[in-house]
Amino acid sequence: MLSIVICTRNRPAFLMRCLETLTEKKDSFEVLVVDQSDVPVALPEDPRCRRIATRELGLAAGRNKGICAAAGNVVAFVDDDTVPDSDYVRTLEEIFNRDVNLAAVAGRILTLEDGHPYTRLHDSTARELCRNDWPRFMGGNFAIRREVAEKVGPFDERFGAGRRWASGEETDYFFRLLYQNYRVVYGPSIIVRHPREAVDAAPRELRTKLLAYGRGQGAVIAHHLIDFDNYRMFILLIWVVAKSCLRVVQNAFILRPRSALLHATVALGKCIGFFEFIQSVGRGRRVHSE
């Protein structure tokens, strides 16, 4: 059976849209809504939907609670503001049933407004993922075998929305899967649709969000450099910052200052997050030694 975990906080309208889409089909699955809202959310009158209330904030913490409560042998994760396609459940089950050696799958994310790829990496070509493919493994659409999750361990709760580093928990998990030689694929037939925030977001709000995303990414890179002795992460930091800076130059050259500023914000966030994590480790070690 498939368990679908949806973590939510104070977005009842988005959540209801997601749940109503999932429960339109009569497939056998369960939906676990990990509710961190100030006011308890309402669920559809469907026995497959179950609410898990918690006052502990953080997306990674919510996902960990969902895994612990899941009854299925496969646990899938979607964001509360996504709209899964009508064959989402059936496609996921077919992929895992067809390949018994598959540990996890990253699905495809399209924009809700026009059906375009959410990022250019969300194309239509299936592939097995290697370490350089970490941007394809996004938290809005992925699934993992429960037995694998139990062996890899919980999501690192220092990362993800609601914590100091507000992104990167799925990237950290992806790297940990590959360190243990688990097989992960990109499955473009597993589709959810996500709002394209950049369309309507206020400039300051969008910059704040992108800065937080960049900080999380930089902190995860530092985490794997320090705690997993993965020295290739230093090269990865240089690459991701350089790529963002290149986007700044490109957009400035074609007179798109708003886009240039957004890419500069991401680059700055990556650097800030990287050094923040290193400083936090240093402080932790000093306190421990004292």
C-alpha positions in Angstrom: 0.0 0.0 0.0 1.0 3.6 -0.6 1.2 6.2 2.2 1.1 9.8 1.0 2.5 12.3 3.6 1.5 16.0 3.3 2.9 18.5 5.8 0.8 21.6 6.2 0.8 24.9 8.2 -2.0 27.5 7.9 -2.9 26.8 4.3 -6.3 25.1 4.5 -7.5 26.1 1.0 -4.4 24.8 -0.8 -4.5 21.6 1.3 -8.2 20.9 0.6 -7.6 21.3 -3.2 -4.7 18.8 -3.0 -6.7 16.3 -0.9 -9.8 16.5 -3.0 -7.7 15.8 -6.1 -6.2 12.7 -4.5 -9.4 11.3 -3.2 -11.3 11.6 -6.5 -9.9 8.2 -7.3 -11.0 5.0 -5.4 -7.5 3.5 -5.2 -6.3 1.9 -2.1 -3.9 4.3 -0.3 -3.7 6.5 2.8 -3.1 10.2 3.2 -1.4 11.4 6.3 -1.8 15.1 6.9 0.9 16.3 9.4 -0.8 19.4 10.7 1.3 22.1 12.2 -1.4 24.8 11.8 -2.5 27.3 14.5 -6.1 26.2 13.9 -6.7 22.5 13.0 -7.3 21.9 9.3 -10.4 20.2 8.0 -10.1 17.0 5.9 -12.4 15.5 3.3 -14.9 13.0 4.7 -12.8 10.1 3.4 -11.5 7.2 5.6 -8.2 7.2 3.7 -7.3 10.7 5.1 -5.9 11.0 8.6 -4.7 14.0 10.5 -1.6 13.9 12.7 -1.5 17.0 14.9 1.8 18.4 16.1 3.0 21.6 17.7 6.6 20.9 16.6 7.3 23.1 13.6 9.5 22.3 10.6 9.0 20.5 7.4 11.6 17.8 8.1 10.1 17.1 11.5 6.7 16.8 9.9 8.0 14.3 7.3 9.6 12.3 10.1 6.3 12.0 11.9 4.6 11.0 8.7 7.1 8.2 8.1 6.7 6.9 11.6 2.9 6.8 11.3 2.8 5.4 7.7 1.3 2.0 7.2 2.4 1.6 3.5 5.5 0.0 2.2 6.1 3.1 0.0 5.9 6.6 1.5 5.3 9.5 -0.9 5.7 13.2 -0.2 3.9 16.1 -1.9 3.5 19.7 -0.9 0.2 20.9 0.4 -0.1 23.5 -2.5 0.4 20.9 -5.3 -2.2 19.3 -7.4 -1.3 15.6 -8.2 -2.3 14.3 -11.6 -5.3 11.9 -11.8 -3.0 8.8 -12.3 -0.5 9.8 -9.6 -1.2 6.9 -7.2 -1.4 4.3 -9.9 1.8 5.4 -11.6 3.7 5.4 -8.4 2.6 1.9 -7.4 3.4 0.6 -10.9 7.0 2.0 -10.8 7.8 0.5 -7.4 6.1 -2.9 -8.2 7.9 -3.1 -11.5 11.4 -2.5 -10.0 12.0 -4.3 -6.7 15.5 -2.8 -6.4 14.2 0.7 -6.6 14.8 2.6 -3.4 13.3 6.0 -4.2 11.9 8.0 -7.1 11.8 11.7 -7.8 8.7 12.8 -9.8 8.1 15.5 -12.3 6.8 18.9 -11.2 4.9 21.1 -13.7 3.6 24.6 -13.2 -0.1 24.7 -12.2 -0.8 27.7 -14.4 0.4 26.5 -17.8 1.8 23.0 -17.4 5.4 24.0 -18.2 8.3 22.3 -16.3 8.7 23.9 -12.9 12.5 23.9 -13.6 14.2 23.0 -16.8 15.4 19.8 -15.1 11.8 18.5 -14.9 11.9 17.2 -18.4 10.2 14.1 -19.9 13.2 11.8 -19.9 13.4 9.0 -17.3 16.9 8.3 -15.9 18.8 6.8 -13.0 20.1 9.6 -10.8 23.7 10.2 -9.8 25.1 12.8 -7.3 25.1 15.5 -9.9 21.4 15.1 -10.4 20.5 16.3 -6.9 18.5 19.3 -8.2 15.9 16.9 -9.7 15.1 15.4 -6.3 12.7 18.1 -5.0 10.6 17.9 -1.9 7.4 18.6 -3.7 7.2 15.2 -5.4 9.2 12.1 -4.3 8.7 8.7 -2.8 10.8 6.2 -0.9 10.4 2.6 0.2 9.6 2.6 3.9 12.3 -0.1 4.7 14.9 2.1 3.0 13.8 5.1 5.0 14.2 3.1 8.2 17.8 2.3 7.2 18.8 5.7 6.0 17.3 7.4 9.0 15.2 10.5 9.6 15.3 13.7 7.8 17.8 16.1 9.3 15.5 18.5 11.2 18.0 21.4 11.1 17.0 21.9 7.5 13.6 22.6 5.8 10.8 25.2 6.0 10.3 26.3 9.6 13.9 25.8 10.7 17.0 28.0 10.6 18.0 26.7 7.2 14.6 26.7 5.4 15.4 24.3 2.6 17.7 21.5 1.6 16.3 18.6 3.7 15.5 16.6 0.6 18.9 17.3 -0.9 20.6 16.1 2.2 18.4 12.9 2.1 19.2 12.3 -1.5 23.0 12.4 -0.9 22.6 10.0 2.1 20.6 7.6 -0.1 23.5 7.5 -2.7 26.2 7.2 0.0 24.5 3.9 0.9 24.4 2.9 -2.7 20.6 2.9 -3.0 19.1 3.2 -6.5 17.2 6.4 -7.1 15.5 7.3 -10.4 13.7 10.3 -12.0 10.2 9.2 -13.1 8.6 11.9 -15.3 5.3 10.0 -15.4 4.7 10.8 -11.7 3.4 14.3 -12.0 2.2 17.0 -9.6 1.5 20.6 -10.5 2.8 23.4 -8.4 2.0 27.2 -8.4 4.7 29.3 -10.1 5.3 31.7 -7.2 7.5 34.1 -9.2 4.5 35.2 -11.2 2.5 37.0 -8.5 5.0 37.3 -5.6 6.0 40.8 -4.4 9.7 41.5 -5.2 10.7 41.7 -1.5 8.8 38.6 -0.6 10.3 36.7 -3.5 13.8 37.8 -2.6 13.3 36.8 1.0 12.2 33.3 -0.1 15.1 32.9 -2.5 17.6 34.0 0.1 16.3 31.4 2.5 16.4 28.7 -0.2 20.0 29.7 -1.0 21.0 29.6 2.7 19.6 26.1 3.0 21.4 24.8 0.0 24.7 26.3 1.2 24.3 24.9 4.7 23.6 21.4 3.3 26.8 21.6 1.2 28.8 22.6 4.3 27.1 19.8 6.3 28.2 17.1 3.8 31.7 18.6 3.5 32.2 18.6 7.2 30.1 15.7 8.6 30.6 13.2 5.7 34.1 14.2 4.7 32.8 14.7 1.1 35.4 17.2 -0.1 33.8 17.3 -3.5 31.2 19.5 -1.9 33.6 22.4 -1.9 33.7 22.1 -5.7 29.9 21.9 -5.7 29.7 25.2 -3.7 32.0 26.9 -6.2 29.9 25.6 -9.1 26.5 26.6 -7.7 27.6 30.0 -6.8 29.4 30.6 -10.1 26.3 29.4 -12.0 24.1 31.9 -10.1 26.6 34.7 -10.8 26.6 33.8 -14.5 22.8 34.2 -14.5 23.3 37.6 -12.9 25.6 38.7 -15.7 23.4 37.2 -18.4 20.3 39.0 -17.1 22.1 42.3 -16.6 23.4 42.1 -20.2 19.9 41.7 -21.6 18.5 44.5 -19.3 16.5 42.3 -17.0 17.5 43.8 -13.6 14.8 42.1 -11.6 16.0 38.7 -12.7 19.6 39.6 -12.1 18.8 40.7 -8.6 17.0 37.5 -7.8 19.9 35.4 -9.0 22.3 37.5 -7.0 20.1 36.9 -4.0 20.3 33.1 -4.4 24.1 33.3 -4.8 24.4 35.4 -1.6 22.2 33.0 0.3 24.3 30.0 -0.7 27.5 31.7 0.6 25.8 32.8 3.8 24.3 29.4 4.5 27.7 27.7 3.9 29.6 29.8 6.4 26.7 29.9 8.9 26.8 26.1 9.1 30.6 26.0 9.5 30.3 28.6 12.3 27.6 26.7 14.0 29.7 23.5 14.0 32.6 25.4 15.4 30.5 26.9 18.2 29.1 23.5 19.0 32.5 21.9 19.3 33.8 24.7 21.6 30.8 24.3 23.9 31.3 20.5 23.9 35.0 20.9 24.8 34.2 23.2 27.6 
